[in-house]
């Protein structure tokens, strides 16, 4: 048997209860939750645009009443409810109600087109839909592709009753309230039942349902103290910009602040001025961002017009942040500490994190005390200090991909190791750094070219606001060539773009090894395609690059 190099946390492993996530996060009395209890009159969620507030007590009581309403509709324990809409107070209330009913919560991206939501509804076998009224036109198109019929009673609206569209046949979640019921319990072995089913981003093939159990979620929260950003009830407030439909927003905007008695101010989406106004109005002390938003704030001409002095910490995760970009942000906002973290939907989500008082720029932090980790190359553990695909094992690894045993088997080994697909390194003192994706490495004549490395370098150019790098296949050389897409900064005029791409190509060539030069060309575009969580949609860039290359390939200067 080969000897594995297994990394663990320096912190002691916490107690891991086996109980329902609802009874853990929002317990009634008496309680068996290990979490501290807070005054029910404290604010839980605030509409960042209007100021409308819902208290902790109202969230809990509303959850039991919505659970009663769902049961009255014939929705049963173990059924699935698809919640589809932008961030809102109603979204939060619906999530608590679904979990109290013992129903699997399947959040859907508010930006989905009809065919995308139809796939999730069909694949998850959802029996009830809870949607934002703004999405009703898309719903009507999507229903043509549903594999089951939904009576009007099984479609609920994420809206105040006064805001219901005139003549709508659908009830709001509040109109669906009934007599409160006791929350469903998932204790002992039942804690391994599915609680939430987010859908993976689908970088290859159709998105897959990720089965996250009650035990996965309670274990995640038990592993955070001592590693994650500390928040204090009565002192801190959180701004929730990232979509609640994504695991990053779902766990760290919807539930984590609730678990420590801190209010979450919700915005439906990132709009620069709305964010700046909310920070000033609500004295926001903490928020979670992704690299594209970091770039917007770095290049913003508006930040100096608002009082952002309350904001002293934020976390950047969900997509790689280069050390250079992090350092640039710290120079512009010296009073804000910005730790980073790493995780995936399949790991519920956090694997590594740092805190404002313990961080290393360019690193995604250290292991939570619930994880074991390996760095693996072709099935063999990488030597200390060398890069390898991150494999993790612990209580937060998903149950599996819904109705997809082959994908599950290819991702989780028989002895429980989940293969993340991400390439990381680890320092001697335990700090991890993401260097690339296994499937995104560009192969140039036998050499591996990491796109993330080139993207981080491109962002150091004074005229580049954003970048994305992919490989494009050149038949004449029988190899992939690194190709960069750049977004020029706003002061660069369109007629200057041609000169800029030449300048950038030569600038990179002076700073990298020969096999990393941008032989596939540099293209100036308006925006880099990204997912809601901020990950570069390389499949979209690759498709564009392939089409452009066929029409106008770059002629090689030399065959190396």
N, C-alpha and C positions, 0 to 999 in steps of 0.2 A: 504494500500500500504506500502511495506517495505521501510525503510529509507536507502538509499545507502550512503556509504562513498566514496565520489568522490574527487580525488586528482587533483589539477591543478598546473600550473607553477606559479612561482613568477613573471615572466616577463609579460608585457602587450601583448595582442593578436595583431598580426600585421595585416596590410591591406592584404586582400586576393583577388587578381584580378581574373577575369574570362576571360581568353584569351588563345589563342593557346600557347602551350609550345614553339614552334619554335619562334614565334614572341616575346616571353618573353626572351628566352635565347640568341637568335641571331637576334635582331631586325634590320630592315632596317631603312631608314630615310624617313619621320618622324617616331618617335617611341612612343609607349604608354607603353613601358616596364619600370617598376620601377627600374630596375637594372642600375648601372653606365655604361657609355659607354667607350670603350677603343680603342686605335689606331688600325686600321685594319692591320697595318704592324707588330704588335707584334706577336711573335710565339705562336701558339695554341697547336700543337702536334709535338712531336719529336720522331723519331724512335731511341730507345735507343741503338740499335746495330750498326746502320749506321750513325746516326746523321742527317738524312734527316728530314727537317722541313717544316711544312705547317703553314701559317699565319692565323690569324683570318679572314682577308678579303678573303683569298682563300677558307676557310671553308664555309663562307657564300655564296660566289659567286658559288662555286662548288655545294652547296646544291640546289640552284635554278636551276642550269643546269642539275643536276641529276634528280630533280623533273620534269623538262621538258622532259627528256629522258624517265622516267617512264610513264608519261602521253602519250607520243608518242607510247609506247608499249601497251597502253590500260589499264594500271594499274590506278585504280580510287580511289578517296577519300573514305576512309573506308575499302579498301582492306587491306590485310596483307602481309608484306614482312618478310621472315625469313632470318636473318643474322647469318651466321654460320662460325666461324673462331676464331683463337687466336687474341689477341690484335694487332692492327696495325694502322697506319695512315689511311689506306683505310677503316678500320672498322669505325673509327670516322667519316670520310667523308660520308660513306654510311648512317650512323645513321642520320646525319643532313639532308641528301637528302630525305630520307624516310619520316621524320617528316615534311619537307617543302612541300612534295607532299600530306600531309594529310593522309598518309598510316600508318597503325598500324605496329609498329616495334616489331618483335618477335625475340629476341636474343636467340641463341642456343649455348649450351656448346660445345666448340671445341673438347672435349674428347668424345663426344657421339659416340656410335656405330651405325651402319645403322638402326637397329630396333628402337633405341631411337630417332634419328632424324626423322624417318618416322612417329613415333607417334606424334611428335610436328608439323610436316608439315600437317599431316592429321587433327589433332585436331584443329589447329589454322585456318585451311582452307586457308593456305598461297597460294597466286597466283603468287608470284615471289620469287626466291631464290638468295641470294647474299652470295657467299661462297669463302673461301680461296682455292686456287688451290691445296694445299696439301691434301684437303679432297675430291677431285674428285673421287678417287677409292672407298671411302665409299659411295659417292653419287650414283655411278652406282649400287651398291648393294641395297641401300635404295630405289632407284626409282622403284624397283620391288614391293615395298610395298606401293607406293603412291596411293592414291585414285583418283588422277587427273593427267593428263599428263602435263608435262611442256615442251613447245617448247624451243628450244635453246635460243631464244630471251629473254625468261623469266628467264634465269639463267645467273647471272653476277658474275664476278670474283673480289675478293678483292686483287687486284694486280696492280702494275704499268704496263702499256701496254708493256713495254720492257721485263717484267718478265712473260708474258703470256706463258703457255706451247705451244711448237710448234704444229701446226695443231689443236689447240683447237677450237671447234665450238662456244665457248662462248666469249662474249665481256667482257672486263674489265669495271669497273664502269666508268672509264674515257672515254672509247670508246662509252659508252651509253649516254654521255652528249649530250644535245640538247640546243636549244635556251632557255635562262632562263625564268621561269614563276614566277608570283607572288605567294608567299606561301599561302597555304590554311589557312583560318582563322577559329578558333573555339572559338568564343566569346559568352559571355552571357551563356545561357543554353547549347550551343554547347560545352562549356568547359568541360562538363561531358561526352563527347565522349571519347572512348578509344584511348590513344596515344601509349602505350607500353604494350606488353603482354609477360612478363617473365614467365617461367614455374617453379613452385615450385619444391623443391628437391625430392618430392615423397617418403618421409619416409614411407608412407603407400599407397599402390596402385600406379597407374600410375601418373606421374607428371600432375599437373593441370595448365591451363593457368590463370594467375592472371591479371585481367583487370585493368590497371592503367590509369587513365584519365589525360587529360591536367590539370584539376583543382587539382588533387592529386599532380602532380609534381610542379606546380607553388606554391602551398601552402607549400610544403616541403621546397622549397628554401626560401620562405618568413619567415619561422619559424626558420631558421638556425642562422641568425645574433644574436650575443650576447650569443650563447650557443656553437657553433661549433668552431673548430680550426680556428683562424683568419689567412688568407693568404693575402699577399700584393703584388700587381702588381709591377713588376720591382725589387722585392726583393726575393720573394719565387719561388721555382720550385718544382713540384710534380713528384714522381716516381710512375708509374702505373704498378703494377705487377699483381694485382688480375684481374680475367677475366671480361671483359666488358659485358659478357653475364649474369653475376650475378648482381642483383640489387645494391649490395654494390659497385661494380666496375663501374657499369653503371652510377649511380648518382654521386659518389664522385671522380671518375677518369675522366669520359667522360665529365660531365657537370659542376660539382661544381667549379673546377678550371677555366673553361672557363667563368663562370659567374662573376669571380672576376679578370679576366685579367692575370691569372697565367698559364704558360705553363705546359703541362703534358708530361713527358717523358715515352713512352710506351715500355714495354717489352712483348714479346709474352707469357711468362710463367715465373715462378720462377726458376731460375738457380742461385745458390749461387754466383758464381764468376761474372756472368753477372750483378747481382744486386750490388755487391760491386764495380765493375768497373764503373757502371753507376752513383752511388752516388759520386764517386770521380771525374769522367769526367765532369758531368753536375752540380756539386755543389748542389746536391739535399738537400733541407731543410726539406722536408716533404714527408711522404709516409703513406700508409695504409697497415696494415698487419693483418694476422689471427694467432691464437695461434700456429699452426704447424710451421709457419715460425719463430715465436719468439723462439721456441725450437731449430730450426736449428741454428739460430744466436747465441743463448746462448752456444751451444756446438761446435761452429765453431772454427777451428784453423786458419782461413784465415782472420778474421776481422782486426787483427793487422797489416796486410800487406798493408792496404789501408787507404787513408786519408778520414775518414768519419766525419770530424769535422764540415762540413756544415750542417749535419743532426741534427736538434735540436728538432724535434717533429714528432710524428707519432700517428696514431690512431689504436687501436686494436678493432676489432668488428667481427661480423658474427658468432662467436662461443664463448662460455664462456672462460674467462681467469681467472685462479685462482689468488687469492691475492699473493700466494707464488711465482707463476711464474712471476707475474708482479714485485714483489720486487726483484727477482733474476735478471731480466732484467735491472732494474734500478741500481742495484749494478755494473753490468758489463758495462753499458752505462750511467754513471751518468749525462752526458750533454744532454740526450734526455728525453724530457717530453712525457709520453705516456698516454694520456686520453683514455677512453673507451666509447663505445656507444652500444645501443641496438636498434634493429629494425627487420623488416621482409619484404619480398617481398610484402606481403599483406598490409603493412603500408607505403609503398612508399619511403624510408624504415624506416627512423629514428624516434624513439619514445623518447628515452632518450639519452643524451650525456653529456660529460664533456669537459673541455678545458685545455690547458697546465697550465693555471693560477688558475684553479678551478677543482680539482679532488680529489677523495678519492679512494685509491687503493682497489681493490676488488669490487668497485661499477661501474655500467654502466652509472652513471650520473643522471641528473635530467630531468624532462619532458621538451620537447620543448613547447613553449607557445601556440601551436596549438592543444594540446591534453588535454583530460580528461582521468583519469585512475581509475580503481577499482582493488582490489585484492579479488578474489571470491573463496569460497570453497563450492561446492555442491549448487551453486545458492545463497549463503548467503555471504555478505561482511565479510571478515576476520577482527577481532579486530585489532586496531592499533598496529603495531609492529609485527604482525604475518604474516606468509607466506600465499600466495594464488595465484590462477591463475590470470595473468594479463589480464584484459579486458580494451580496449581503445576505445575512441570515438573521432572523429575529421575529418577534411577535407581531410586527407590523407588515410583514409580507402578505400581499393580497391572498385571498382564498384561491383565486384563479381568474381566467378570462371567461366571461359568461358564454355558455354554449360553445366553447371553443377549446376542447381538450388538447388538440394538437399544439395550439399556440401556448397553452399553459405548460405542457410538457417540454416544449423547446425553451421556455423561459425559466422554469424552476427545476433544479436537479432533484433526483430522488431523495437526497439528504438535505433538501430545504434551501439551497443557495439560489437566490434570484439574480439572474444575469441582467445588469442594468443597461448594457449597450454603451455605456459611457466610459471613456478612457481617463483615468486619474493617476496622479502621483501622490505619494505620502512622504512628508518629511520625517526625519528621525524622531521629532517630538510630537508627531501625531496630526499635523495639519495636512488636510487633503486639498488638492487642486485639480480642477477639471481641465483637461487639455484637448479633448475632442470626443466625437462619437465614433464608435467602431465602424459603422456603415457610412460615415461621412468623410473618412480619410481619402484624400486624393492620391492616387497611385501614379507617380510620374517616373516612368522608366525604372521601376523597381524601388524607387524612393517613396516614403510616406510623407505627404504634405498635409499638416493639420490646418483646416480652414480657420478655426478659431484663432490660431496664432497670427495668421495674416490679417484677419479682421481687427484684432487688437492693435496691430501695428498700423493699419490704415487709419484708425481713429486718432492716431497721434499726428497725422498730417493736418496742418492748420486750416486747410480748405475743405476737409471731409467731415460731414456731419454723421454719416452712418455708412455701413458697408456690409456686404455679404459675399462670400467666396465659395465657388463650387468648381468641380472639375468638368471639363468638356472633352469628349473623346475625339482625337484627331487620327483618322484612319491612315493618313500618310506617314505618321510616325508610330502608329499602333500603341498609343499611350494617351492617358488623360493629361490635360494641361490646366494649371490653375487659372481661373478666370474671376476677376473681381467686378462687382457692381458697387458703385459708390453713389451716395447722395451728397451733392455739393452743398456747402453752407449757403445760407440765404443771400449773402452778399455777392455770391458768384453769379454773374449774369449768364444767360443761356449761350450767348455767343462766345463765352470763355470756356465752355465745357470741353471743346475739342483740345484746346491747349492743356486743360487741367488733366485729362486722362493720360496724355503723354508725360506730363510732369509727375503724376502719381506713379506711373509705371517705372519711370527712371528712378524715382525716390525709393521705391520698394527694392529695386534691383541693387541699390547700394547698401541695403541693410539686411539682406537675407542670403542664405546659401544658394548656389546655382539652381538646385532642383526646386526651389521655392519661388523662383521668379514668375511673374504673371505672364507666362507665355500664351495664355489663352485670351489675353487682352484685358482692358479696363473699360467699363461702360458706365456712363453717368445716367442715372435714372432718378425719378421723383421720390420713390420710397422703396425700402426693402420690404418684401412681403413677410409678415410675421403673424404668428398665432396670437390669440388673446393673452396668452401668458408671456409673450415676448420672444418666443423661440423663432429663429429664422426658418421660414418655410423653404428649405433647400430644394424640396421636390419641385416647387414652383419655379425657383431660379434655374434648376437644372433643365426643366422643360423649356424655359425661355432660352437658355444658353444653347441647347441642342438645336432649336429652331433657327436661332440667329447664326449659329456656326454653319449650318447647312447652306444658308443663304450667302454668308460672307465669312469664310474661314480666315483666320490670321495666318499669314504665310511665315513659316519659321525662318529665322535668320541663319540658323545653323543647326545641324543635327548632332546633338551631344550624346 
